[in-house]
Amino acid sequence: MLGDVYLPVNGPLRLYAALTSFQAKAVAFLFLFAGAAAVFWACRGWSAGLRLLAWDSMAAGLLTGAAIPFAISSSARFLTNRILGRTVEITLTPLLFCGGILSAAGLLFLALAYVLQKHRSDRL
């Protein structure tokens, strides 16, 4: 597939193929769990760790679902016209969907942290 493509597009296509491979996804998944474990270990408490993960998830959701699609949509026409010689529409629905999932997970983590904190204060 990559042998018959236009030369300036060959590098980004190889990068895309590497980043979407199973190995890259597995490494990203391991880093995600290692980061979550590090947050819980550093905070030394479930509610503080969940609160920190909640804010991180909501920030990542806003970046993934709003900032990155805005930047891509505003520059995509110019870049595709410049590189390929024609305008190409880039579908941003997966980014918006992923941003919504991250934001919803952040809200869920925040609610769970509040419940844990409330439960702990009721027990004392």
Secondary structure, DSSP 8 states (H G I E B T S, - for coil): -GGGS-HHHHHHHHHHHHHTSHHHHHHHHHHHHHHHHHHHHHHTSHHHHHHHHHHHHHHHHHIIIIIHHHHHHHHHHHHHHHHHSS------HHHHHHHHHHHHHHHHHHHHHHHHHHHHHHH-
